[in-house]
Amino acid sequence: MSDGPYKSLPMSKSWKDVAERAHKASFSDEEREQSMCVALRKDVLRDVGSDFLIAIGKILVEQEQGNLLADSAAVEIDNITSKFSQAPLRDNMSANIQAALHSGRNGEDALVEGVNLTVQEHGRGRNRQVEEHYKRDARTHSEREKTFSVRDILARTLNSAAVGNLGQEIIRFVQGGALQTRLVKLSGTDDGPEF
Protein backbone atom coordinates (compact mmCIF):
# COMPACT_ATOMS: atom_id res chain seq x y z
CA MET A 1 0.00 0.00 0.00
CA SER A 2 3.05 2.28 -0.03
CA ASP A 3 2.14 3.69 -3.44
CA GLY A 4 -1.44 4.16 -2.31
CA PRO A 5 -4.40 1.95 -3.12
CA TYR A 6 -5.85 4.77 -5.23
CA LYS A 7 -3.71 3.47 -8.10
CA SER A 8 -5.62 0.18 -8.23
CA LEU A 9 -9.01 1.73 -7.50
CA PRO A 10 -11.56 0.28 -9.97
CA MET A 11 -13.02 3.72 -10.76
CA SER A 12 -12.53 6.40 -13.38
CA LYS A 13 -9.33 8.45 -13.57
CA SER A 14 -11.13 11.45 -12.08
CA TRP A 15 -12.11 9.46 -8.98
CA LYS A 16 -8.58 8.05 -8.69
CA ASP A 17 -7.43 11.68 -8.63
CA VAL A 18 -9.91 12.37 -5.81
CA ALA A 19 -8.60 9.38 -3.85
CA GLU A 20 -4.97 10.35 -4.43
CA ARG A 21 -5.60 13.87 -3.15
CA ALA A 22 -7.36 12.50 -0.08
CA HIS A 23 -4.49 10.06 0.48
CA LYS A 24 -1.54 12.44 0.18
CA ALA A 25 -1.06 15.16 2.77
CA SER A 26 0.76 17.36 0.26
CA PHE A 27 -2.52 18.35 -1.40
CA SER A 28 -4.43 21.38 -0.15
CA ASP A 29 -8.14 21.43 0.64
CA GLU A 30 -8.67 23.55 -2.49
CA GLU A 31 -6.95 20.93 -4.67
CA ARG A 32 -9.07 18.21 -3.09
CA GLU A 33 -12.26 20.20 -3.65
CA GLN A 34 -11.31 20.92 -7.25
CA SER A 35 -10.69 17.24 -7.99
CA MET A 36 -13.97 16.15 -6.40
CA CYS A 37 -15.91 18.86 -8.28
CA VAL A 38 -14.31 17.74 -11.56
CA ALA A 39 -15.19 14.08 -10.86
CA LEU A 40 -18.78 14.95 -9.95
CA ARG A 41 -19.21 17.22 -13.00
CA LYS A 42 -17.90 14.48 -15.28
CA ASP A 43 -20.27 11.93 -13.76
CA VAL A 44 -23.23 14.31 -14.14
CA LEU A 45 -22.39 15.11 -17.76
CA ARG A 46 -21.82 11.43 -18.60
CA ASP A 47 -24.64 9.82 -16.61
CA VAL A 48 -27.28 12.56 -16.63
CA GLY A 49 -26.36 14.22 -19.91
CA SER A 50 -26.30 17.79 -21.11
CA ASP A 51 -29.46 17.36 -23.23
CA PHE A 52 -31.44 16.26 -20.19
CA LEU A 53 -30.06 19.07 -18.00
CA ILE A 54 -30.83 21.72 -20.60
CA ALA A 55 -34.36 20.39 -21.22
CA ILE A 56 -35.15 20.28 -17.49
CA GLY A 57 -33.53 23.69 -17.00
CA LYS A 58 -35.72 25.27 -19.67
CA ILE A 59 -38.85 23.90 -18.01
CA LEU A 60 -37.84 25.26 -14.63
CA VAL A 61 -36.92 28.66 -16.07
CA GLU A 62 -40.38 28.82 -17.68
CA GLN A 63 -41.89 27.93 -14.32
CA GLU A 64 -39.87 30.65 -12.61
CA GLN A 65 -41.07 33.18 -15.18
CA GLY A 66 -44.65 32.25 -14.28
CA ASN A 67 -45.39 30.41 -17.52
CA LEU A 68 -45.86 27.06 -15.78
CA LEU A 69 -47.43 26.06 -12.49
CA ALA A 70 -45.65 23.59 -10.24
CA ASP A 71 -47.94 20.72 -11.28
CA SER A 72 -47.38 21.50 -14.96
CA ALA A 73 -43.62 21.67 -14.45
CA ALA A 74 -43.70 18.30 -12.67
CA VAL A 75 -45.65 16.73 -15.55
CA GLU A 76 -43.25 18.24 -18.11
CA ILE A 77 -40.26 16.89 -16.19
CA ASP A 78 -41.87 13.42 -16.13
CA ASN A 79 -42.39 13.66 -19.89
CA ILE A 80 -38.78 14.62 -20.49
CA THR A 81 -37.48 11.90 -18.15
CA SER A 82 -39.53 9.25 -19.97
CA LYS A 83 -37.94 10.27 -23.31
CA PHE A 84 -34.49 9.31 -22.04
CA SER A 85 -33.26 5.79 -21.38
CA GLN A 86 -33.10 4.80 -17.75
CA ALA A 87 -29.93 5.80 -15.95
CA PRO A 88 -29.69 5.69 -12.15
CA LEU A 89 -28.07 9.12 -11.69
CA ARG A 90 -30.46 10.80 -14.15
CA ASP A 91 -33.49 9.14 -12.59
CA ASN A 92 -32.31 10.11 -9.11
CA MET A 93 -31.78 13.72 -10.20
CA SER A 94 -35.25 13.82 -11.76
CA ALA A 95 -36.78 12.43 -8.55
CA ASN A 96 -34.89 14.95 -6.41
CA ILE A 97 -36.00 17.85 -8.61
CA GLN A 98 -39.58 16.57 -8.41
CA ALA A 99 -39.30 16.36 -4.62
CA ALA A 100 -38.03 19.95 -4.53
CA LEU A 101 -41.01 21.05 -6.64
CA HIS A 102 -43.44 19.21 -4.37
CA SER A 103 -41.88 20.79 -1.29
CA GLY A 104 -42.66 24.26 -2.62
CA ARG A 105 -39.48 25.16 -4.48
CA ASN A 106 -39.79 26.37 -8.02
CA GLY A 107 -37.68 27.34 -10.99
CA GLU A 108 -33.96 27.58 -10.45
CA ASP A 109 -34.32 26.87 -6.72
CA ALA A 110 -35.84 23.47 -7.48
CA LEU A 111 -33.06 22.68 -9.96
CA VAL A 112 -30.31 23.76 -7.56
CA GLU A 113 -31.80 21.77 -4.68
CA GLY A 114 -32.34 18.68 -6.85
CA VAL A 115 -28.83 18.81 -8.31
CA ASN A 116 -27.17 19.41 -4.95
CA LEU A 117 -29.04 16.57 -3.27
CA THR A 118 -28.21 14.22 -6.16
CA VAL A 119 -24.54 15.20 -6.16
CA GLN A 120 -24.31 14.68 -2.38
CA GLU A 121 -25.93 11.23 -2.60
CA HIS A 122 -23.73 10.24 -5.54
CA GLY A 123 -20.60 11.60 -3.85
CA ARG A 124 -21.31 9.66 -0.65
CA GLY A 125 -21.61 6.48 -2.72
CA ARG A 126 -18.33 7.16 -4.49
CA ASN A 127 -16.63 7.96 -1.18
CA ARG A 128 -17.85 4.61 0.22
CA GLN A 129 -16.36 2.84 -2.82
CA VAL A 130 -12.99 4.46 -2.16
CA GLU A 131 -13.17 3.61 1.55
CA GLU A 132 -14.10 -0.03 0.88
CA HIS A 133 -11.21 -0.35 -1.57
CA TYR A 134 -8.83 1.06 1.04
CA LYS A 135 -10.20 -1.31 3.70
CA ARG A 136 -9.67 -4.33 1.45
CA ASP A 137 -6.05 -3.29 0.79
CA ALA A 138 -5.20 -2.43 4.42
CA ARG A 139 -2.82 -4.97 5.89
CA THR A 140 -1.18 -3.10 8.76
CA HIS A 141 -2.39 -0.87 11.54
CA SER A 142 -1.03 2.27 9.83
CA GLU A 143 -2.80 1.32 6.59
CA ARG A 144 -6.07 0.89 8.50
CA GLU A 145 -5.52 4.28 10.13
CA LYS A 146 -4.94 5.78 6.69
CA THR A 147 -8.35 4.41 5.64
CA PHE A 148 -10.00 6.45 8.40
CA SER A 149 -8.00 9.53 7.45
CA VAL A 150 -8.98 9.22 3.78
CA ARG A 151 -12.63 8.69 4.74
CA ASP A 152 -12.65 11.83 6.87
CA ILE A 153 -10.97 13.92 4.18
CA LEU A 154 -13.40 12.68 1.52
CA ALA A 155 -16.39 13.48 3.75
CA ARG A 156 -15.06 16.95 4.54
CA THR A 157 -14.38 17.60 0.85
CA LEU A 158 -17.86 16.46 -0.17
CA ASN A 159 -19.38 18.83 2.39
CA SER A 160 -17.28 21.80 1.22
CA ALA A 161 -18.74 25.00 -0.19
CA ALA A 162 -17.13 24.25 -3.56
CA VAL A 163 -19.10 21.01 -3.94
CA GLY A 164 -22.19 22.73 -2.53
CA ASN A 165 -21.98 25.22 -5.38
CA LEU A 166 -22.45 22.59 -8.12
CA GLY A 167 -26.20 23.28 -8.35
CA GLN A 168 -25.46 26.92 -9.22
CA GLU A 169 -22.87 25.76 -11.76
CA ILE A 170 -25.54 23.63 -13.45
CA ILE A 171 -27.78 26.73 -13.69
CA ARG A 172 -24.97 28.58 -15.48
CA PHE A 173 -24.43 25.51 -17.71
CA VAL A 174 -28.14 25.42 -18.63
CA GLN A 175 -27.87 29.12 -19.50
CA GLY A 176 -25.00 28.43 -21.90
CA GLY A 177 -21.94 28.42 -19.66
CA ALA A 178 -19.31 25.69 -19.51
CA LEU A 179 -18.49 23.20 -16.78
CA GLN A 180 -14.85 22.72 -15.85
CA THR A 181 -14.10 19.04 -16.34
CA ARG A 182 -10.30 19.17 -16.15
CA LEU A 183 -8.03 19.63 -13.22
CA VAL A 184 -6.04 22.83 -13.29
CA LYS A 185 -2.44 21.75 -12.97
CA LEU A 186 -0.16 23.90 -10.87
CA SER A 187 3.00 24.53 -12.85
CA GLY A 188 4.65 27.73 -11.67
CA THR A 189 6.99 28.12 -8.74
CA ASP A 190 4.40 30.33 -7.07
CA ASP A 191 1.77 27.58 -7.44
CA GLY A 192 3.43 25.18 -4.99
CA PRO A 193 2.28 24.40 -1.47
CA GLU A 194 2.06 27.27 0.98
CA PHE A 195 4.63 27.39 3.77
N, C-alpha and C positions, 0 to 999 in steps of 0.2 A: 504494500500500500504506500510505499515511499513516494512513488510518482503521483499518487492520488488516484482514487478509484473513479474520478470523473472521466479519466481517459477511456475506461471500458464501459462507461454508462451507456445503456442501450436506448439512447434518446438522440434527438437532433443535435447538430453542432451548436446551435444557439443555446440549448439547455445544458450541454457540456460546458459552454462558456460560463453559464450561470453557476454551475456546480464548482468550476475551477475558482471563480472569484469568491465563492463562499468558503472554499477550502483554504485558499492562500491568504495569509494575513497581510500581504503586501498590497492588496487591492483596497481602495477606499470605498466608503459607503456609496459615493456617487457612481463609481465604476460598477459596483454591484447592482445598483438601481438601474443604471443604463442597460446592463446586460439582461436583466430580467424584463425590462420594458421591451427591449428588442425581441426577446424570445416570445413574449406574450403577443406583441403586435404581429409577428410572423405567424403564430398559431391562429390568431383571429383572421388574418388575411387568407391563410390557406384553408382553414376549416369552416369559417363562416362565409368568407368571400366578399369581395368588394361590391359585386352586383347586389347581393342581399343587403349589405349595410346601406348602400345608397338608396335602394328601393324603400327600405324601412325608414330611413332618414327623411326622405321626401314626404312620406305619409305623416310622420310626426311633426315636420315643419308645417304642413298644411293644417294639422290639428292645432298647432300653436297659433297659427294665424286666424283661427276661428272658422276655418273652412270645413272641419270635421269634428264631430262630437267624439267623446271617448269611446262610446260603443262602436261607432263607425270606424274609428281608427283601429280598434281591436279586431273587427271583422276584416278590414283591409290587410292587417298584419297576418292574420290567419290565411288569407288568400295568397299572399306573397309566400309565406312559409310553405304552403302546400305545393307551390310551383317548383320548389327546389327539392332535390333528393335529400333523404334524411341524412343528417350529420349530427352527432351528439352535441358538439359545441354550438352549432347554429340553432338546433332545437332548444338547447338550454337558454341561449341568449333570447330567442323569441319568447320563451316562457317567462323569463325574467322581465322582459319589456312589458309583456302582457300583465304580469303581476304589478309592475309599477303603475301601469294605466289604471288597473282596478283599485289600486290603493289611493288614487286621486292625483297622481302625477300626470302631466301631459306634455306633449311636445318634446323639446330637447331634454327637459328634466327626466322624462320617462326613459329616453334613450340613454342618457348618462347613467341613471341608476341601474338600468338593465345591463348595460355594458360593464359597469364597475362590479356588480354582483357576479356576473358571469366570469369576469377576469379573476376575481378573488377565488371563486370556486375552482376554476381551472388551475390557477396557480397553486392552490393548496394541494391539489391532486398531483401536480408535477413535483412539488416539494416532497411529498410523501414518496414518490418514485425514487427521487435522489436519495432520501434518507434510507429507504429499504435497500437500495443498492449498496450504500455505505455499510449498513449493518451486516449484509451478507459477506462483504469483503473484510470486515474487522476481525482481526485475529488476536490482537494484543489489547491490553488495557488502554494504552494511549490511542490506538486506532478507534476503540469504542468511544473514548472521550471526544475524539475528533468528530465522530458522528453526531454527538450532541451539540457540539460547537457549530457544525455546518447547519444542523436543523434550526438552531436559534438564529443564525445569520439569515438563512432563507426566509424564516418567518418574519423577521424584522424588515427585510428588504421588501417582501410582499406587502407589508403594511405601511410602506413608506408613502410619502406624499407624491413622489414621482409615479408610482404605480397607481395611486389613487386618482391621478390626473388622466388616465387612459380614456375614460369616458368623454372628457372634453376634447381629447385628441381625435376621437372618432367623429365628434361633431364637426371639427375642422376638416377632417377627411371627407365627410359627406358633403361639405360645402366646397370641395374642390382642392383642399390642401393635400399634402403628402404625409405619409407616416414613415418615420425613420426606422428602417429595418436592418441597419448595419451599425456595428459598433464603431465608435469614433476612436481610432487608435491614437494614443499619445506618442508623439514622435520627437518633440523638441526637448531641449534640456530643461526648459521651464515647466514642462508637462509632467515631470517625475513626481514621486511622492513628496508630500510636504514634510518638513523636518520640524 
